[in-house]
């Protein structure tokens, strides 16, 4: 019996698109035919994913002219220099304006391939096939694309929506435990932003997620995508409320830049960043100590870091936070919490309290 798949929709008017969730989707030729309307297809993947899933996708695309570019794997390769390899292949293969780029991989591949699709001949069709839990619940949905700069994460990029997202849950079977936990970090984020009932569900079902229970994973992916699709539909270009999806991320991007891209997985930095946001939210009198403890406890249960690297000083944090994309008119904006499931965007916080939070995690020997 065929397992039941789910289909959600990101409502963006004429740019609306479906999210397909379920097992066995990589080889579903009908989905590709539904969303690819020209014969030229470029698959962008990486050295880890290609041996696992490239053949399945190529097999489903037999009626198309398919080329492939395989990039090195890791956040440290999310650079303009590596990104340019996609254009080298597109141009040498004489791809035209009606071609389609497919991103087959995790968040790094999705971001780089999507940005290439936005730029090549001023925009070609784009399909997301996320193969990590983090990419399935977060980075593949919403149209954010880009590459990193040494001075800041994702500082070069574009908003560019895919034609569809194909989240094949079978790809999670080859995900290692560390990558699984990194994806769960982003799932926890949705509960904290504005879905307290989902946060309670996560408290009750964390063990099932870590054990890779298919029913629990499918529910968590679907609920996360529903939450993100709703926010994106209301604010596609992050002019306002969409910034809530960056809960803790001003701390996160400082951690990633301070350590060096790739030292921590993005979801690991998100976990620590959310704990830092919870700490500051408590210090300014918004979040109760009990709620902060609930957040830290769930993140620990997910086998994630609950504090940043102690090697990054408060001064380094402040310097790195000053170049975050959410800075407006010279003021750092943070996404903090008034309660579990109630997050807010603010630049009105006590800078002394922020320093207290940053110093909470300083190494004693610095």
C-alpha positions as CSV (number, residue, x, y, z in Angstrom):
1,X,0.0,0.0,0.0
2,X,1.3,3.4,-0.9
3,X,2.0,5.6,2.1
4,X,0.0,8.8,2.3
5,X,1.9,11.9,1.2
6,X,1.1,15.5,2.2
7,X,0.8,18.6,0.0
8,X,0.9,22.1,1.5
9,X,0.8,25.4,-0.4
10,X,2.8,28.6,0.1
11,X,0.3,31.3,-0.9
12,X,2.0,34.1,-2.8
13,X,-0.4,35.0,-5.6
14,X,1.0,34.1,-9.0
15,X,4.2,32.9,-7.3
16,X,2.4,30.4,-5.1
17,X,3.9,26.9,-5.0
18,X,3.3,23.5,-3.4
19,X,5.4,21.6,-0.8
20,X,5.2,17.9,-1.2
21,X,6.0,15.8,1.9
22,X,6.3,12.1,2.1
23,X,8.4,9.0,1.2
24,X,9.4,8.0,-2.3
25,X,9.0,11.4,-3.8
26,X,12.5,11.6,-5.4
27,X,11.6,9.1,-8.0
28,X,8.1,10.5,-8.7
29,X,8.4,11.5,-12.4
30,X,5.0,13.0,-12.4
31,X,5.9,15.8,-9.9
32,X,8.8,16.9,-12.1
33,X,6.7,16.9,-15.3
34,X,4.1,19.0,-13.5
35,X,6.6,21.8,-12.6
36,X,9.4,21.6,-15.3
37,X,8.3,23.0,-18.7
38,X,11.5,23.0,-20.7
39,X,13.8,20.1,-21.5
40,X,17.0,21.6,-20.0
41,X,17.6,20.7,-16.3
42,X,20.7,21.4,-14.2
43,X,20.9,19.5,-10.9
44,X,23.1,21.1,-8.3
45,X,24.2,18.8,-5.5
46,X,27.2,18.0,-3.4
47,X,29.8,15.3,-2.9
48,X,27.9,13.7,0.0
49,X,24.4,13.7,-1.5
50,X,25.3,12.8,-5.1
51,X,26.2,9.1,-4.4
52,X,23.1,8.6,-2.3
53,X,20.3,10.2,-4.4
54,X,21.5,11.7,-7.7
55,X,20.7,8.5,-9.7
56,X,17.1,8.4,-8.4
57,X,16.5,12.0,-9.5
58,X,18.2,11.4,-12.9
59,X,16.1,8.3,-13.4
60,X,12.9,10.3,-12.9
61,X,14.1,13.0,-15.3
62,X,14.7,10.7,-18.3
63,X,12.5,12.7,-20.6
64,X,14.7,15.8,-20.0
65,X,18.2,16.9,-21.0
66,X,20.0,16.7,-17.6
67,X,23.4,18.1,-16.6
68,X,24.9,18.0,-13.1
69,X,27.3,20.1,-11.1
70,X,28.6,18.5,-7.9
71,X,30.0,21.0,-5.3
72,X,32.0,20.3,-2.1
73,X,30.0,19.7,1.0
74,X,29.8,22.1,3.9
75,X,29.0,25.7,5.1
76,X,32.6,26.7,4.6
77,X,32.1,26.3,0.8
78,X,29.1,28.6,0.6
79,X,31.2,31.3,-1.1
80,X,31.0,33.3,-4.3
81,X,34.0,31.4,-5.7
82,X,32.3,28.0,-5.3
83,X,29.0,29.4,-6.4
84,X,30.5,30.5,-9.7
85,X,31.0,26.9,-10.6
86,X,27.3,26.6,-11.2
87,X,27.5,29.4,-13.9
88,X,30.5,27.7,-15.5
89,X,28.4,24.6,-16.0
90,X,25.3,26.4,-17.1
91,X,27.2,28.4,-19.7
92,X,29.4,25.6,-21.0
93,X,26.2,23.5,-21.4
94,X,24.5,26.4,-23.2
95,X,21.5,26.5,-20.9
96,X,18.8,29.0,-21.9
97,X,16.3,31.3,-20.1
98,X,13.7,28.6,-19.9
99,X,15.9,26.0,-18.2
100,X,15.4,24.7,-14.6
101,X,17.9,24.4,-11.8
102,X,17.2,21.7,-9.2
103,X,18.8,22.0,-5.7
104,X,19.4,18.5,-4.4
105,X,20.9,18.6,-0.9
106,X,20.7,20.5,2.4
107,X,20.4,24.2,3.1
108,X,23.8,25.2,1.7
109,X,23.0,23.6,-1.7
110,X,19.5,25.1,-1.7
111,X,20.7,28.6,-0.9
112,X,23.5,28.5,-3.5
113,X,21.4,26.9,-6.3
114,X,18.5,29.2,-5.6
115,X,20.7,32.3,-5.8
116,X,22.2,31.0,-9.0
117,X,18.7,30.5,-10.4
118,X,17.8,34.1,-9.4
119,X,20.8,35.5,-11.2
120,X,21.3,33.3,-14.3
121,X,20.0,35.2,-17.3
122,X,18.1,37.3,-14.8
123,X,16.1,34.4,-13.5
124,X,15.4,30.8,-14.4
125,X,13.0,28.2,-12.9
126,X,14.0,26.6,-9.7
127,X,13.0,23.4,-7.8
128,X,14.0,22.6,-4.2
129,X,14.7,19.0,-3.2
130,X,15.9,19.2,0.4
131,X,17.6,16.1,1.8
132,X,18.2,17.2,5.4
133,X,15.6,17.7,8.1
134,X,16.7,21.4,8.6
135,X,16.3,22.1,4.9
136,X,12.9,20.4,4.7
137,X,11.4,22.4,7.6
138,X,13.2,25.7,7.0
139,X,15.6,26.8,4.3
140,X,13.9,25.2,1.3
141,X,10.6,27.1,2.0
142,X,10.2,30.9,1.6
143,X,12.6,31.9,-1.2
144,X,15.7,33.1,0.8
145,X,18.8,32.3,-1.2
146,X,22.4,33.5,-1.0
147,X,26.0,32.9,0.0
148,X,28.2,33.9,2.9
149,X,30.8,36.7,3.1
150,X,33.7,36.5,5.6
151,X,32.1,39.6,7.4
152,X,28.6,38.1,7.7
153,X,26.4,35.1,6.9
154,X,24.0,35.3,3.9
155,X,24.9,38.9,3.3
156,X,24.9,38.4,-0.5
157,X,21.7,36.9,-1.9
158,X,18.1,37.4,-3.2
159,X,14.5,36.5,-2.4
160,X,13.6,33.9,-5.2
161,X,10.8,31.5,-4.9
162,X,11.0,27.9,-6.2
163,X,8.3,26.3,-8.4
164,X,7.9,23.6,-5.8
165,X,9.5,21.9,-2.8
166,X,9.9,18.1,-2.8
167,X,10.6,16.9,0.7
168,X,11.2,13.1,0.5
169,X,11.2,11.8,4.0
170,X,13.1,8.7,3.0
171,X,16.2,10.9,2.7
172,X,16.2,11.3,6.5
173,X,17.2,7.6,6.8
174,X,20.7,8.4,5.8
175,X,21.0,11.5,8.0
176,X,23.4,11.2,10.9
177,X,22.3,11.9,14.4
178,X,24.0,15.3,14.6
179,X,22.3,16.5,11.4
180,X,18.9,15.2,12.7
181,X,19.3,17.2,15.9
182,X,20.3,20.3,13.9
183,X,17.0,20.0,12.0
184,X,15.0,19.5,15.2
185,X,16.5,22.8,16.4
186,X,14.6,24.7,13.6
187,X,11.4,22.7,14.5
188,X,11.6,23.9,18.1
189,X,11.9,27.4,16.8
190,X,8.4,27.3,15.3
191,X,6.9,26.4,18.6
192,X,8.7,29.3,20.3
193,X,7.7,31.9,17.7
194,X,3.9,31.6,17.8
195,X,2.8,28.0,18.2
196,X,2.8,27.1,21.9
197,X,0.6,23.9,21.3
198,X,3.3,22.6,18.9
199,X,6.0,23.3,21.6
200,X,4.0,21.2,24.0
201,X,3.7,18.5,21.4
202,X,7.5,18.6,21.0
203,X,8.0,18.2,24.8
204,X,5.8,15.1,24.6
205,X,7.3,13.6,21.5
206,X,11.0,14.5,21.5
207,X,12.0,10.9,22.1
208,X,10.0,9.8,19.1
209,X,11.7,12.3,16.9
210,X,15.1,11.3,18.0
211,X,14.2,7.7,17.4
212,X,13.1,8.7,13.8
213,X,9.5,7.6,14.2
214,X,8.1,8.2,10.7
215,X,4.7,9.4,12.0
216,X,6.3,11.9,14.4
217,X,8.8,13.2,11.8
218,X,6.1,13.6,9.1
219,X,3.9,15.5,11.6
220,X,6.7,17.8,12.7
221,X,7.8,18.5,9.1
222,X,4.2,19.3,8.0
223,X,3.5,21.5,11.1
224,X,6.8,23.4,10.6
225,X,6.1,24.0,6.9
226,X,2.6,25.2,7.7
227,X,3.9,27.6,10.3
228,X,6.6,29.0,7.9
229,X,4.3,29.1,4.9
230,X,1.8,31.2,6.9
231,X,4.5,33.7,7.9
232,X,6.0,33.9,4.5
233,X,2.6,34.5,2.8
234,X,2.1,37.5,5.1
235,X,5.5,39.0,4.6
236,X,7.4,37.6,1.7
237,X,10.3,40.0,1.6
238,X,10.8,40.3,5.4
239,X,9.6,43.9,5.7
240,X,8.1,43.1,9.1
241,X,6.7,40.0,10.7
242,X,8.8,37.5,8.7
243,X,11.8,38.5,10.8
244,X,10.3,36.5,13.6
245,X,11.6,33.4,11.8
246,X,15.0,34.7,12.8
247,X,14.5,34.0,16.5
248,X,17.9,34.1,18.1
249,X,19.6,34.4,14.7
250,X,21.5,37.7,15.5
251,X,23.3,35.6,18.1
252,X,23.4,32.6,15.7
253,X,25.2,34.5,12.9
254,X,27.7,35.9,15.3
255,X,28.5,32.4,16.5
256,X,29.0,31.1,13.0
257,X,31.1,34.0,11.9
258,X,33.1,34.1,15.2
259,X,33.9,30.4,15.0
260,X,34.3,30.1,11.3
261,X,31.6,28.8,9.0
262,X,31.2,25.1,9.2
263,X,32.6,24.6,12.7
264,X,29.1,24.2,14.1
265,X,26.1,23.1,12.0
266,X,23.6,25.9,11.5
267,X,20.9,24.2,13.7
268,X,23.4,23.9,16.5
269,X,24.1,27.6,16.4
270,X,20.3,28.2,16.3
271,X,19.8,26.2,19.5
272,X,22.5,28.2,21.4
273,X,21.1,31.4,19.9
274,X,17.6,30.6,21.1
275,X,18.9,29.9,24.5
276,X,20.7,33.3,24.5
277,X,17.5,35.0,23.4
278,X,15.6,33.3,26.2
279,X,18.2,34.4,28.7
280,X,18.0,38.0,27.6
281,X,14.2,37.8,27.5
282,X,14.2,36.7,31.2
283,X,16.7,39.4,32.2
284,X,14.5,42.2,30.8
285,X,11.5,40.8,32.6
286,X,9.5,39.2,29.7
287,X,10.2,35.5,30.0
288,X,9.7,33.7,33.3
289,X,12.5,31.6,34.8
290,X,10.3,28.5,34.5
291,X,9.7,29.1,30.7
292,X,13.4,29.7,30.2
293,X,14.1,26.4,31.8
294,X,11.5,24.6,29.6
295,X,13.3,25.9,26.5
296,X,16.8,24.9,27.7
297,X,15.5,21.5,28.8
298,X,13.9,20.7,25.5
299,X,17.1,21.8,23.6
300,X,19.2,19.6,25.8
301,X,16.9,16.7,25.2
302,X,17.3,17.3,21.5
303,X,21.1,16.8,22.0
304,X,21.8,20.3,21.0
305,X,24.2,23.0,22.5
306,X,22.4,25.2,25.0
307,X,25.1,27.9,25.2
308,X,27.5,29.4,22.7
309,X,31.2,28.7,22.4
310,X,32.9,30.3,25.4
311,X,35.8,31.4,23.2
312,X,33.7,34.2,21.7
313,X,33.9,37.3,23.9
314,X,31.1,39.7,24.6
315,X,33.1,42.3,22.6
316,X,33.4,40.0,19.6
317,X,29.7,39.2,19.8
318,X,28.8,42.9,19.7
319,X,31.1,43.6,16.7
320,X,29.6,40.7,14.8
321,X,26.0,41.5,15.7
322,X,26.6,45.0,14.3
323,X,26.8,43.7,10.7
324,X,23.7,41.5,11.0
325,X,21.1,42.0,8.3
326,X,18.5,42.9,10.9
327,X,20.4,46.0,11.9
328,X,18.2,49.1,11.0
329,X,19.4,52.7,11.1
330,X,22.4,51.6,13.1
331,X,20.3,49.8,15.8
332,X,20.6,46.1,16.4
333,X,17.1,44.4,16.3
334,X,16.6,41.2,18.2
335,X,13.8,38.6,18.1
336,X,13.0,37.9,21.8
337,X,10.3,36.1,23.7
338,X,7.5,37.4,25.9
339,X,6.4,33.8,26.5
340,X,6.8,30.4,25.0
341,X,4.9,30.8,21.7
342,X,5.0,34.6,21.7
343,X,8.0,36.2,20.1
344,X,8.6,39.9,19.2
345,X,11.0,42.0,17.1
346,X,12.5,44.8,19.1
347,X,15.4,47.2,19.2
348,X,14.2,48.5,22.6
349,X,16.1,46.4,25.0
350,X,18.4,47.3,27.8
351,X,22.0,47.2,26.5
352,X,23.3,46.5,30.0
353,X,21.1,43.4,30.1
354,X,22.4,42.3,26.7
355,X,25.9,42.6,28.0
356,X,24.9,40.5,31.0
357,X,23.7,37.8,28.7
358,X,26.8,37.9,26.6
359,X,29.1,37.8,29.6
360,X,27.2,34.9,31.0
361,X,28.9,32.7,28.4
362,X,32.4,34.2,28.6
363,X,35.3,31.9,29.3
364,X,36.8,32.4,32.7
365,X,40.3,32.5,31.3
366,X,39.7,35.3,28.7
